[in-house]
């Protein structure tokens, strides 16, 4: 290398001519040390430049999609950003914003700055917690943000404020601990799994390894390479997405989601005549409804229990906590439980309310446009009414659609509830949550109706419940576990019962 550079330098005719040398940092110091003697006065002329020799028998291959996710020196996301930054992206490239806002890695300040989320002019938004970063760290941030969007669409949950910033700080600390300047994909995925969960880590992996210009039918013969075909220094992660007990692996042994062979193939399974639910999700929903009923009974029992000093009767037993608390008085306290009239019956859970009729004609399409009433298929499963996002808009398998609950109603016994959304008796409801609550008051066989939502129902609905000899027991949504609610909110709709046999292959999170 030093001889080639010296030969080029000696061939320059102009006195102020310069030779630009671009090399790796590993070779820079040795190259400078060897150039000095070669360019000194009286030194022997360097060896002539070697010409490249054309070699025969070489074949050009097309790297397959699965292989490009494993064997590329840099993640495909970063390589795509590099191609866009130097203006060599193919005409079919996605828009720059779709692959992150940080695109120009090498442009100096002499050019007009690009307006993007990471270069916002001052003063910045005080509520925006995103760091203003560019370069490789900005690309890692863009990967995490796109993965957060996919994670929200697939699970209905969101990351805690500042989680991505702490995730990147940990990934950089991890890289420094292993002697690197910036984190690689393995370290980034490990940080994503630790700060969020395995489902988000898989989204980070898929965003980082998706090359936007991968040809489906390449002109060249495809080549399948694995990381172990190149070297043995391979690190793996045992991956466990939520709601799935089978093992998944990252880096080398990631099994990608199956895709359509042609556009619209999965949608052809939906005819609308025999759609059904996914039994494991039905079972989880019924168990959570039973939990809410027992919790309501316990809360009402505690609310109707009095504590009094012992005089002539123990009533319903000694209240140990109150007795110890007032031990200095030398008194024993007993519990006096009052009878709670009725038991919890129907359960209504509202994640996000929405008006039945948009207030403005120009308002965008409703978020939860899909309404359904399902009857239980057996005695262990009750009836259900729900409103949710359109499951046919996000297909995850042949005849398998994913959606998010806006709210749902559980009622038992099965076979009692029909056509909730078509019933004119509930026409006075203002919102979709009120439709479900009115249906719960009408169909519940028990006196108590459990209503879980972020805000309590209107006084008019409480008065309606009194006229029907029912009582609404309001449970704030914030009192329940957000992890359990996030798991319940995602559900799947199948085109027919035959799909249930293969649904577990496509429903991963």
PyMOL commands that set and color helices and strands:
alter all, ss='L'
color gray80, all
select helices_A, chain A and resi 2-10+25-39+65-71+76-85+96-99+135-155+163-177+185-195+198-209+227-230+266-269+279-303+320-325+327-329+391-393+424-426+432-443+459-467+477-479+482-489+497-501+503-505
alter helices_A, ss='H'
color red, helices_A
select strands_A, chain A and resi 62-63+222-223+237-239+248-250+276-277+305-309+333-337+344-350+370-374+383-388+395-397+400-411+448-453+471-476+490-494
alter strands_A, ss='S'
color yellow, strands_A
deselect
rebuild
show_as cartoon
